[in-house]
């Protein structure tokens, strides 16, 4: 009897581990170009430019007003150059 209860409890525990979870929406990678329309509600992260010099790749992760996560990859000049005028 104890084995039956133990087996049933184990079945319930493994069943909850494989329960359906709502699929997450994929991250949208915005296209780079001369003009990119961005609907930014919240900035999640940006590339740190303070110690970089020259033209470097940068990344902006943000949420739009619908809650969808976006990623924008772009080129920018770093602000850590010592001999800048």
PEWO-V550894 format. One line per field, one symbol per residue. ss: DSSP state (H for helix, E for strand, - for the rest). burial: 1 if it has 9 or more other ideal C-beta (glycine too) atoms within 8 Angstrom, else 0. A space follows every 50 residues. Layout:
ss->???
burial->???
This chain:
ss->-HHHHHHHHHHHHHHHH----------EE------------EEEEE---- ----EEEEEEEEE-----EEEEEEEEE--------
burial->00000000000000000000000000000100000000000000001010 01000101111111000011110101010100000
